[in-house]
Protein backbone atom coordinates (compact mmCIF):
# COMPACT_ATOMS: atom_id res chain seq x y z
CA UNK A 1 0.00 0.00 0.00
CA UNK A 2 1.09 3.57 -0.60
CA UNK A 3 0.86 6.52 1.77
CA UNK A 4 -0.53 9.75 0.38
CA UNK A 5 0.82 15.83 2.80
CA UNK A 6 0.21 15.88 4.22
CA UNK A 7 -0.61 16.45 6.42
CA UNK A 8 -2.57 13.71 4.84
CA UNK A 9 -3.51 9.19 3.37
CA UNK A 10 -3.25 5.42 2.94
CA UNK A 11 -4.41 4.08 -0.46
CA UNK A 12 -4.94 0.52 -1.62
CA UNK A 13 -7.36 -0.79 -4.22
CA UNK A 14 -8.52 -4.20 -3.24
CA UNK A 15 -11.73 -4.74 -5.23
CA UNK A 16 -11.96 -7.48 -7.81
CA UNK A 17 -11.39 -6.21 -11.34
CA UNK A 18 -14.43 -6.19 -13.62
CA UNK A 19 -14.50 -8.74 -16.41
CA UNK A 20 -13.38 -7.30 -19.75
CA UNK A 21 -14.61 -8.71 -23.06
CA UNK A 22 -12.47 -7.83 -26.08
CA UNK A 23 -13.79 -8.44 -29.58
CA UNK A 24 -10.52 -7.45 -31.24
CA UNK A 25 -6.91 -6.96 -30.17
CA UNK A 26 -6.24 -3.58 -28.59
CA UNK A 27 -4.31 -1.26 -30.92
CA UNK A 28 -0.67 -0.65 -30.07
CA UNK A 29 0.28 3.01 -29.84
CA UNK A 30 3.84 3.96 -30.67
CA UNK A 31 5.52 6.30 -28.19
CA UNK A 32 6.21 9.77 -29.56
CA UNK A 33 9.98 9.97 -29.25
CA UNK A 34 10.10 13.40 -30.88
CA UNK A 35 8.12 15.06 -28.09
CA UNK A 36 10.38 17.00 -25.77
CA UNK A 37 10.33 15.60 -22.22
CA UNK A 38 9.57 17.96 -19.36
CA UNK A 39 12.40 18.14 -16.84
CA UNK A 40 11.44 19.23 -13.34
CA UNK A 41 14.63 20.70 -11.83
CA UNK A 42 13.42 20.48 -8.23
CA UNK A 43 16.32 18.31 -7.06
CA UNK A 44 18.88 20.61 -8.63
CA UNK A 45 17.23 23.61 -6.95
CA UNK A 46 17.60 21.87 -3.57
CA UNK A 47 21.33 21.36 -4.19
CA UNK A 48 21.79 24.99 -5.22
CA UNK A 49 19.97 26.33 -2.15
CA UNK A 50 21.91 23.98 0.13
CA UNK A 51 25.24 25.13 -1.30
CA UNK A 52 24.15 28.78 -1.18
CA UNK A 53 23.22 28.62 2.51
CA UNK A 54 26.38 26.74 3.53
CA UNK A 55 28.66 28.91 1.36
CA UNK A 56 28.27 31.77 3.83
CA UNK A 57 30.64 30.01 6.22
CA UNK A 58 33.69 30.98 4.13
CA UNK A 59 34.85 31.71 0.60
CA UNK A 60 37.17 28.70 0.53
CA UNK A 61 34.75 26.22 2.04
CA UNK A 62 33.61 23.17 0.09
CA UNK A 63 30.11 24.64 -0.15
CA UNK A 64 31.46 27.89 -1.61
CA UNK A 65 33.38 25.98 -4.26
CA UNK A 66 30.29 23.94 -5.05
CA UNK A 67 28.23 27.11 -5.40
CA UNK A 68 30.76 28.66 -7.77
CA UNK A 69 30.60 25.53 -9.91
CA UNK A 70 26.80 25.41 -9.98
CA UNK A 71 26.01 29.15 -10.02
CA UNK A 72 29.14 31.21 -10.80
CA UNK A 73 27.33 34.57 -10.84
CA UNK A 74 25.43 34.08 -7.57
CA UNK A 75 26.74 35.89 -4.49
CA UNK A 76 26.67 33.77 -1.30
CA UNK A 77 25.32 35.14 1.99
CA UNK A 78 27.56 36.14 4.87
CA UNK A 79 26.97 35.65 8.56
CA UNK A 80 28.23 37.86 11.35
CA UNK A 81 27.75 35.06 13.88
CA UNK A 82 27.39 31.30 13.70
CA UNK A 83 26.03 30.14 10.31
CA UNK A 84 22.50 28.72 10.35
CA UNK A 85 22.10 24.97 10.52
CA UNK A 86 19.66 23.58 7.97
CA UNK A 87 17.84 20.46 9.10
CA UNK A 88 15.92 19.78 5.91
CA UNK A 89 15.22 21.14 2.42
CA UNK A 90 12.05 20.18 0.56
CA UNK A 91 10.71 21.28 -2.81
CA UNK A 92 7.11 22.44 -2.41
CA UNK A 93 6.44 23.97 -5.83
CA UNK A 94 7.88 24.00 -9.36
CA UNK A 95 6.47 26.47 -11.88
CA UNK A 96 7.37 26.52 -15.56
CA UNK A 97 8.40 29.97 -16.80
CA UNK A 98 8.35 30.14 -20.58
CA UNK A 99 10.05 27.46 -22.67
CA UNK A 100 13.21 27.02 -20.57
CA UNK A 101 12.70 28.78 -17.26
CA UNK A 102 11.61 27.42 -13.90
CA UNK A 103 10.89 28.93 -10.51
CA UNK A 104 11.31 26.32 -7.80
CA UNK A 105 10.14 27.06 -4.26
CA UNK A 106 12.11 25.20 -1.61
CA UNK A 107 11.17 25.02 2.08
CA UNK A 108 14.16 25.26 4.44
CA UNK A 109 13.78 24.19 8.04
CA UNK A 110 16.52 25.66 10.24
CA UNK A 111 17.60 24.13 13.51
CA UNK A 112 17.81 27.63 14.98
CA UNK A 113 16.36 30.88 13.63
CA UNK A 114 18.61 31.84 10.72
CA UNK A 115 20.06 35.35 10.61
CA UNK A 116 19.27 37.40 7.54
CA UNK A 117 22.26 37.81 5.24
CA UNK A 118 23.76 41.30 5.28
CA UNK A 119 27.08 43.08 4.89
CA UNK A 120 26.64 44.97 8.16
CA UNK A 121 25.95 43.77 11.65
CA UNK A 122 23.59 41.03 10.40
CA UNK A 123 20.67 41.11 12.84
CA UNK A 124 19.11 37.74 13.58
CA UNK A 125 15.65 37.03 12.22
CA UNK A 126 13.06 36.19 14.78
CA UNK A 127 11.64 32.99 13.29
CA UNK A 128 10.28 30.85 16.08
CA UNK A 129 9.43 27.88 13.87
CA UNK A 130 12.66 28.00 11.86
CA UNK A 131 10.77 27.38 8.60
CA UNK A 132 11.42 29.66 5.62
CA UNK A 133 10.80 29.49 1.88
CA UNK A 134 13.10 30.40 -1.02
CA UNK A 135 12.36 30.59 -4.75
CA UNK A 136 15.30 29.44 -6.87
CA UNK A 137 15.33 30.62 -10.54
CA UNK A 138 16.62 28.09 -13.06
CA UNK A 139 17.07 27.75 -16.80
CA UNK A 140 17.10 24.28 -18.34
CA UNK A 141 19.14 23.94 -21.53
CA UNK A 142 19.95 21.08 -23.87
CA UNK A 143 23.47 19.95 -24.73
CA UNK A 144 22.88 18.70 -28.25
CA UNK A 145 19.86 18.57 -30.51
CA UNK A 146 19.14 14.83 -30.45
CA UNK A 147 16.18 13.59 -28.36
CA UNK A 148 17.30 12.40 -24.95
CA UNK A 149 20.45 14.50 -24.99
CA UNK A 150 21.99 15.56 -21.69
CA UNK A 151 20.46 18.63 -20.12
CA UNK A 152 22.20 21.36 -18.19
CA UNK A 153 21.07 23.94 -15.66
CA UNK A 154 21.79 27.65 -15.34
CA UNK A 155 21.14 29.65 -12.17
CA UNK A 156 20.81 33.25 -13.39
CA UNK A 157 20.25 34.92 -9.99
CA UNK A 158 20.36 34.36 -6.25
CA UNK A 159 17.41 32.75 -4.46
CA UNK A 160 14.69 35.04 -3.18
CA UNK A 161 12.90 34.57 0.11
CA UNK A 162 9.15 34.26 -0.41
CA UNK A 163 6.06 33.75 1.70
CA UNK A 164 4.73 30.35 2.67
CA UNK A 165 2.30 28.62 0.28
CA UNK A 166 -1.31 29.59 0.85
CA UNK A 167 -3.56 27.31 2.84
CA UNK A 168 -6.81 27.13 0.92
CA UNK A 169 -10.25 26.84 2.43
CA UNK A 170 -11.11 23.23 3.11
CA UNK A 171 -14.01 22.06 0.91
CA UNK A 172 -17.08 20.45 2.35
CA UNK A 173 -16.55 16.81 3.23
CA UNK A 174 -17.69 14.21 0.73
CA UNK A 175 -18.82 12.11 3.69
CA UNK A 176 -21.82 14.08 4.89
CA UNK A 177 -23.83 11.42 6.72
CA UNK A 178 -23.00 10.23 10.21
CA UNK A 179 -23.43 6.48 10.58
CA UNK A 180 -24.98 5.31 13.87
CA UNK A 181 -22.24 3.89 16.10
CA UNK A 182 -24.32 0.83 17.03
CA UNK A 183 -25.20 -0.07 13.43
CA UNK A 184 -23.89 -3.18 11.69
CA UNK A 185 -21.97 -0.99 9.24
CA UNK A 186 -20.10 1.00 11.90
CA UNK A 187 -19.43 -2.11 13.99
CA UNK A 188 -18.02 -4.00 10.99
CA UNK A 189 -15.78 -1.06 10.02
CA UNK A 190 -14.45 -0.78 13.57
CA UNK A 191 -13.85 -4.51 13.98
CA UNK A 192 -12.09 -4.73 10.63
CA UNK A 193 -9.72 -1.83 11.38
CA UNK A 194 -9.05 -3.23 14.85
CA UNK A 195 -7.98 -6.53 13.28
CA UNK A 196 -6.15 -4.90 10.37
CA UNK A 197 -4.01 -2.76 12.69
CA UNK A 198 -3.06 -5.76 14.79
CA UNK A 199 -5.15 -5.20 17.92
CA UNK A 200 -7.17 -8.34 17.12
CA UNK A 201 -7.01 -11.39 14.86
CA UNK A 202 -8.85 -12.26 11.68
CA UNK A 203 -8.92 -9.22 9.39
CA UNK A 204 -9.45 -11.51 6.38
CA UNK A 205 -12.84 -12.65 7.58
CA UNK A 206 -14.20 -9.13 6.99
CA UNK A 207 -13.10 -9.08 3.34
CA UNK A 208 -15.39 -9.82 0.40
CA UNK A 209 -14.59 -12.96 -1.62
CA UNK A 210 -11.79 -12.29 -4.05
CA UNK A 211 -10.53 -9.28 -2.06
CA UNK A 212 -7.07 -9.37 -0.50
CA UNK A 213 -5.09 -6.85 1.52
CA UNK A 214 -1.32 -6.75 2.06
CA UNK A 215 -0.49 -7.03 5.73
CA UNK A 216 1.06 -4.08 7.51
CA UNK A 217 4.82 -4.38 7.72
CA UNK A 218 7.55 -2.43 9.45
CA UNK A 219 5.55 -1.46 12.52
CA UNK A 220 4.51 -3.17 15.73
CA UNK A 221 0.78 -3.92 16.02
CA UNK A 222 -1.36 -1.50 17.97
CA UNK A 223 -2.68 -2.49 21.36
CA UNK A 224 -6.11 -0.91 20.99
CA UNK A 225 -8.27 0.81 18.37
CA UNK A 226 -11.06 3.20 19.33
CA UNK A 227 -13.60 4.33 16.73
CA UNK A 228 -14.29 8.04 17.03
CA UNK A 229 -16.65 8.65 14.11
CA UNK A 230 -18.00 6.90 11.04
CA UNK A 231 -19.38 8.94 8.14
CA UNK A 232 -20.81 7.83 4.79
CA UNK A 233 -21.17 9.33 1.32
CA UNK A 234 -24.89 8.51 1.18
CA UNK A 235 -27.77 8.30 3.63
CA UNK A 236 -27.73 4.97 5.45
CA UNK A 237 -29.02 3.45 8.64
CA UNK A 238 -26.11 1.00 8.62
CA UNK A 239 -28.21 -2.14 8.22
CA UNK A 240 -26.89 -4.89 5.96
CA UNK A 241 -29.53 -5.07 3.24
CA UNK A 242 -29.53 -7.61 0.42
CA UNK A 243 -27.49 -5.58 -2.07
CA UNK A 244 -26.29 -2.61 -0.07
CA UNK A 245 -23.17 -0.55 -0.72
CA UNK A 246 -21.39 2.04 1.39
CA UNK A 247 -18.35 4.26 1.13
CA UNK A 248 -17.13 5.35 4.55
CA UNK A 249 -14.62 7.58 6.23
CA UNK A 250 -13.69 6.16 9.63
CA UNK A 251 -11.88 8.28 12.20
CA UNK A 252 -10.06 6.17 14.80
CA UNK A 253 -7.52 6.51 17.58
CA UNK A 254 -4.98 3.69 17.72
CA UNK A 255 -2.92 3.14 20.88
CA UNK A 256 0.54 1.61 20.68
CA UNK A 257 2.43 -0.36 23.33
CA UNK A 258 4.25 2.76 24.56
CA UNK A 259 1.04 4.67 25.19
CA UNK A 260 1.18 6.68 21.98
CA UNK A 261 -2.12 7.86 20.57
CA UNK A 262 -2.37 7.83 16.77
CA UNK A 263 -5.35 9.63 15.20
CA UNK A 264 -5.87 7.86 11.86
CA UNK A 265 -8.44 8.17 9.10
CA UNK A 266 -9.48 5.34 6.76
CA UNK A 267 -11.74 5.37 3.72
CA UNK A 268 -13.49 2.05 3.17
CA UNK A 269 -15.63 0.67 0.38
CA UNK A 270 -18.05 -1.98 1.62
CA UNK A 271 -20.88 -4.07 0.24
CA UNK A 272 -23.49 -6.18 2.00
CA UNK A 273 -24.01 -9.86 1.21
CA UNK A 274 -26.11 -12.47 2.97
CA UNK A 275 -26.98 -10.07 5.77
CA UNK A 276 -23.44 -8.92 6.59
CA UNK A 277 -21.12 -6.13 5.50
CA UNK A 278 -17.87 -7.00 3.72
CA UNK A 279 -14.88 -4.81 2.91
CA UNK A 280 -14.16 -4.38 -0.80
CA UNK A 281 -11.26 -1.93 -0.63
CA UNK A 282 -9.21 0.57 1.29
CA UNK A 283 -9.38 3.88 -0.58
CA UNK A 284 -8.06 7.43 -0.33
CA UNK A 285 -11.46 9.02 0.23
CA UNK A 286 -10.70 11.55 -2.52
CA UNK A 287 -11.96 9.57 -5.51
CA UNK A 288 -14.57 12.25 -6.35
CA UNK A 289 -12.73 15.20 -4.87
CA UNK A 290 -11.90 16.82 -8.22
CA UNK A 291 -15.53 17.10 -9.25
CA UNK A 292 -16.52 18.22 -5.77
CA UNK A 293 -13.84 20.95 -5.84
CA UNK A 294 -15.19 22.24 -9.17
CA UNK A 295 -18.68 22.49 -7.72
CA UNK A 296 -17.29 24.23 -4.64
CA UNK A 297 -15.45 26.74 -6.83
CA UNK A 298 -18.63 27.44 -8.83
CA UNK A 299 -20.59 28.07 -5.63
CA UNK A 300 -17.85 30.38 -4.34
CA UNK A 301 -17.84 32.36 -7.58
CA UNK A 302 -21.63 32.63 -7.49
CA UNK A 303 -21.63 33.82 -3.88
CA UNK A 304 -18.95 36.38 -4.65
CA UNK A 305 -21.41 38.30 -6.84
CA UNK A 306 -23.52 39.31 -3.86
CA UNK A 307 -22.10 40.23 -0.42
CA UNK A 308 -23.12 37.81 2.29
CA UNK A 309 -22.10 37.49 5.94
CA UNK A 310 -19.15 35.21 6.46
CA UNK A 311 -20.12 31.89 7.93
CA UNK A 312 -17.59 29.72 9.68
CA UNK A 313 -18.54 26.08 9.69
CA UNK A 314 -17.05 24.12 12.53
CA UNK A 315 -16.65 20.43 11.91
CA UNK A 316 -17.82 18.37 14.85
CA UNK A 317 -16.54 15.04 15.94
CA UNK A 318 -18.89 12.80 17.79
CA UNK A 319 -17.83 12.27 21.36
CA UNK A 320 -19.49 8.90 21.37
CA UNK A 321 -16.90 6.24 20.72
CA UNK A 322 -17.12 2.52 20.25
CA UNK A 323 -14.57 -0.03 21.32
CA UNK A 324 -13.32 -2.18 18.41
CA UNK A 325 -14.20 -5.76 19.29
CA UNK A 326 -11.50 -8.35 18.91
Secondary structure by P-SEA (a helix, b strand, c coil): cccccccccbbbbcccccbbbbccccbbbbcccccbbbbcaaaaaaaaaaaaaacccccccaaaaaaaaacccbbbbbbcccccccccccccccccccccbbbbbbbbbbccccccccccccccccccccbbbbbbbbbbbbcccccccbbbbbbcccbbbbcccccccccccccccccccccaaaaaaaaaaaaaacccccccccccccbbbbccccccccccccccbbbbccccccccccbbbbbbbbbbbbbcccccccbbbbbbbbbbcccccccccccccccaaaaaaaaaaaaaaaaaaccccbbbbbbbcccccccccc
